Amino acid sequence: MLITVTGLVIAERNVGENDRFIDILTAEYGAVEICVKGARKINGKSNACTQLFSYAKFCFSKRGDRYYLNSCEPIKSFYGLRLDMKKLALAGYFVEISKYCVTTGQSAKDVMSLLLNTLHMLSEGMRSEEFLKSVFEMRFMSEIGMLPQLIGCRDCYSYEAEEMFFMIDRSCLLCGEHFYGRGFEENSYHVRLTRTVLHTLRFICLTDMNRLFNFKIGTDSQRLLNEVTEKYILAHLSRSFKTLDFYKQMCADEANAASTADAADAQ
C-alpha cells in the first residue's frame, strides 16, 4: 500500500555510497523514518526533496519494518536559511526539538504548522531570530502538552498582582505575597516577570495559531522573554541540544566581533 503525505525533512543520515535515511514530520503520522535509495547520486531524482528542511509531497510504501520512498515532489526548500549560518543553526535547533519530541503514529498537525510558519518567517527575514526562538519554544511546549499555568497565581488566582513570579521548574505563577510567603527567593528558575513579558507569555501560549506572530516587543522585554522560554524548554525536556549550543556560540562570536569593531572605531 502506498502512503502519500506532505512532510518536512527534520533529519537526514547517509547510508552506504548512495542511500539516505530521512525523518519527515507529517501532520497525520508524526515523525516517519524513510529509506531513500539512490538519494545521493548526482542525477538522483529525489535529491532535492530529501535534504534537511525540504518540504515536499512524499509517496512511500512499507516493506517489512521499514518505509521506502517511491516518489516525491518539492513544495518549498526554505532556501533563505542556507544563506545565513545563524539562521541555519537556529532552524537546526527547531527541527532537533521536533525530532526529539514527536514520535511515529501521533498527530502532529499543530506542531507541523508551528514549525513551517516559523521556518518561513526565519527564512524570509520577517521577524528577528530572537523573537522567533522565544515564540517557537513556548508555543511548542504548549502544543506537546506542557502548557504552564499562566492564568494567575497558583495559590490565590490573582491575574495580575503588583509582583508576579514565573516558577519555571514548577510550571506556574505565584504572586509576590505567596512567593515570599512560601520562603522562595529569586533565582534563575524563579523569575520576576514584567507585565509586558507576562502578557506576552500568555499570548504565545493561548492565542490562535493564525495570530501567533502578530505582536511586537521591546528589546529589554525580548531579552527577558528569551531567558524564560529557553530555560523552560530545557528544564522540562530535561536535556540540552547541540544545535542550541552552536547557535548561542555563533551569537556570542558575532557580539564579540561587533564589540571589537566598535573599540577599533573609537580609537
Secondary structure, 3 states (H helix, E strand, C coil): CEEEEEEEEEEEEEECCCEEEEEEEECCCEEEEEEECCCCCCCCCCCCCCCCCCEEEEEEEEECCEEEEEEEEEEECCHHHHHCHHHHHHHHHHHHHHHHHCCECCCCHHHHHHHHHHHHHHHHCCCCHHHHHHHHHHHHHHHCCCCCEEEEECCCCCCCCCCEEEECCCCEEEEHHHHHHCCCCCECCEEEECHHHHHHHHHHHHCCHHHCCCCCCCHHHHHHHHHHHHHHHHHHHCCCCHHHHHHHHHHHHHHHHHHHHHHHHHC
